[in-house]
Amino acid sequence: MLGYAFLFLSLFSGSAKGYCGKRISGFVSGYKEAALTNFIRMLICCVVGVVIALAQSASLFGSLTPVFVLAAFLSGFSTAFFIISWLVAVKKGAIILLDVFILLGVGVSLLLCRIFLNESIGLYKILGLLILIVAAYIMCSYNIKLKGKMTISSFLLLLVCGASSGITDFSQKLFITKCEGLNTAVFNLYSYVFSAIILAFFLLLKWHEPLSKPFKDNKKQIFITVIIMAIFLFLNSYFKTLAANYIPSDILYPLSGGLSVVFSAIMASFLFKEKLTIRAIIGIVLTVVALLVINFA
C-alpha cells in the first residue's frame, strides 16, 4: 500500500504541475522561452533538492558511482527534452492527448528495462500497450476535432514527449535497481543539475532570438507560476522514484500514465473547458481497459 500512496502523491503533484504549465503556455511562443522558463524551474528544483537532501542528512557527493551518474544524466537529459516539448506541445493541442502520448512512452521504458535490466514483458503487457496505441489514435481524432488538423511538427513534439518520458522512467528504475541504498533526493537533485546544464546550453544556441511581447509583459506571473511548478515537479519525480521501490516497473509506469490521463481529462473538462466528446470518452475508457489488462490479466 505504501507504494500506491507514493504513486498517488506523484500523480497529484503531476496534475498540479500540468495545470500550472497549461496556465503559462499561453505566454510561451517559442523554444527559447520554453527553455528559459524551464531553466529557472530546474534551478529552483536544484535548491529544493539540496534542502531535502540535507534535511535527510544525505551526502551530496558520496553517491557518485558511475551507474549513479549515468542514471542521473539520463534522467536530466530526458527531462530537459520532455519539459521543453511538453510546454510547446500543450500550447498547440488538448492536454488529454498529450498525456496519452506520454503514456505511450511506457513502451519505451518497458523495452529499456527488458534490454538493460532483464525485466520480462508478458503477452498481456504487450496487448495492453496495443490497446493504448488504439486509444492514442482515437484521441488524435478527438484533438483534430477540438483544435484542428495536426501539423507534422506537433506530432513530432508529441513523440518526443512520449519517448523522453519513457527514458526518464527507465532512468529512475535503473537508479532503484543498480544503486540500492543510495538517497532518492540526491538522485533527483543531480538529475535536475544535468537538466539545468542541458537547458543552459540550449539557451546559448537560441540566445539571439527575441522574447515575445506576451512573455515580457507577464514575467512576474510566469516567475511565480514557475516556482510553484518547480516544487510540484520535484515532488512528482521524488514520489514516483519512491513508488518504484515498491511497485514493479511493468505495473508502475502503465498505471501512472493511465491515471494521469484520467486526471487530465477531469482537469481539462472542469478547468480548461475542453469538451469531452464521445471519442474522448472512448479513448479514456480504452486507456482504463488497457490498464486492467496490463495490471491484472
Protein Blocks (a to p, Z undefined) as FASTA:
>chain_A
ZZmmmmmmmmmmmmmmmmmmmmmmmmpcbfklmmmmmmmmmmmmmmmmmmmmmmnopafk
lmmcfklmmmmmmmmmmmmmmmmmmmmmmmmmcfklmmmmmmmmmmmmmmmmmmmnopac
dfklmmmmmmmmmmmmmmmmmmmmmnopadfklmmmmmmmmmmmmmmmmmmmmmmmmmgh
iafklmmmmmmmmmmmmmmmmmmmmmmpccdfklmmmmmmmmmmmmmmmmmmmmmmmmmm
mmmmmmcfklmmmmmmmmmmmmmmmmmmmmnopacdfklmmmmmmmmmmmmmmmmZZ
